[in-house]
Amino acid sequence: MIALVFPGQGSQYVGMGKDLYNDFTTCREIFDKANEILGYDLKSICFEGPEDVLKQTENTQPALFVHSLAIFEVIKNFRVDGVAGHSLGEYSALTAAGVFTFENGLKLVKLRGRLMQESGIRNPGTMAAIIGLSEEKLMEICENLSEVGIVQLANYNSPGQIVISGNVLAVRKAIDIAKKSGAKIAKELVVSGAFHSPLMNYAYERIASELNQVKMSEPKYPVYSNVTGEKFQDLNQIRNLLIEQIIKPVKWQQIIENMIRDGIKTFIEVGAGKVLTGLIKRINADVNVINIGTSEELKKFLEDGKDN
């Protein structure tokens, strides 16, 4: 059984998609269509940068979404038994599964990116990766800092790798305590806000009205939720959990463990970078992982598909 997984913010890089655009007509059509829908030249930002423009949340999120969906359009007739995405990648997964049209998915992602960037300006915050501490210990550290400010577990990425999110002072104090408590790595991330925390309330309150209006269709295959780690049950749950996802932790480790429980043996990361395949191998070293993020990787996948 095969699952597609879609990356989130942090996987972007200048030049992403340029080779795909040049080599695959389908990818070219998706990037061109995205420019029309957005009303600005996202293609140029992806291909040429500059990096400081690409890494602005309101640009990063549409860039990653379009890059992933351009690749998906080429491979969509291959077998798929389940899909999931990390944070923003959940929108890519739902669009691949047919819940959103490409146009509606892209408009939602554009709005989500803008609202999250605005949230970061209104309620400044940061995030930090902590490696080598137990979930329980890290939760205890965060709870003990509640008087300093908001700080909570934001991404359960893999065993021993958790990201925290919150007020700058509280997160930095948590980093110091984590180091003293034996963390192998405790490092602040370069982000524009405290994603997956209550400091995203501005985005949380405003994304709801848009999600309540957008047309949704039943998914073609199972989609696993960031908030619960389990398969979405129905369209109302998808809508509600996408709203919650803005301020709730991403349960990536639980998603992968549940997909393996349900019979998934091969994970294909569709989009920029190799972040998710790295996490998946740390969660379970016995599964197969494949990356399709470049033209060469896509060509190889198609060739291997012919042989099988």
Steps between C-alpha positions, in 0.01 A plus 500: 500500500624845402451844659583844367625755751526874437755735661432816697674829563877475531548276194504786249811602304575746221481318165226261611295379204707662225624166362149354519362801315755458222467120467130421558209664316260407782720674760530805275120522474459483880756775568348723228149437634617590852630836377159574346310402815728694736535809282875526554814324376543215751692309233777760497520500882540118498750489216708812561429618855640701664504274805374767742188541282443124460527438875226752584215282623247649259725389209647181647168327552363546144846414359516165680137421419543568127829312480346190664182509290697544175682173576181330616327579169765293322473197732131513596409184308742288702370298795427704816369344823520805726630857521620739770678832519701681764321821606460693172554167322161385629340737246711342224389154617132597507523657155676191363216292647245717318350668809590842357539600138850627418365855477317489834790325671745762375273789605467349848877455529560857384258626766647270768853622426397866512301457822780308671751766399268772636454300821877496543508879470206555738618241757875452457629156585751237402560125485784268600602145415582282800676169440578241765238567767188297572159643423416488871811692604449766234135539596604547863750772398230684301243475779748639751549807278130587478550814710776620264279468192341259255721207403370161390586192300423580136635217281539139610736421213674173592625318810708750694438787257236751605449864404371750756324828427402814689609840628864583425607529864322180607642298208854625565473413869371154399805460273734578792324259735486228231878526452556472876263203508709306250358588158745414220378799299283793608495757223277795413358479147488780244123550473264795470276400789403248767319255273269238653455699820234739638708792366348406160151591623466784248542249216289237678201732532516617138574177314179352644265723298679412175505125570130510588421638153732301272360202309641162604467152350542154652868390498601238242721328756564522875649826629659510846448803725778709658283563806394141581755287313205292373307491172249778447148359539290745297499844338379678815791352693745604227370856516507517880843343540656722233388797707638341820825411323609866505537500880534128583814282486590297191498131597730386221648201684150376582388542138787285370456236771127482419563474125742212563241340730253524211735316264710772332844365406627769260497877551555738208587859592349718227658846494799701612774358720538177692385606847209257526684194371770569760239514776323187373821295506555610861145396588534158330818392324330203333274690259597605146538872429516674162550868417349674200600865511710554190469425130763224526319335792170519314650350183651216703168433673319485165765267356482272805122500465524378141731218608247391762 
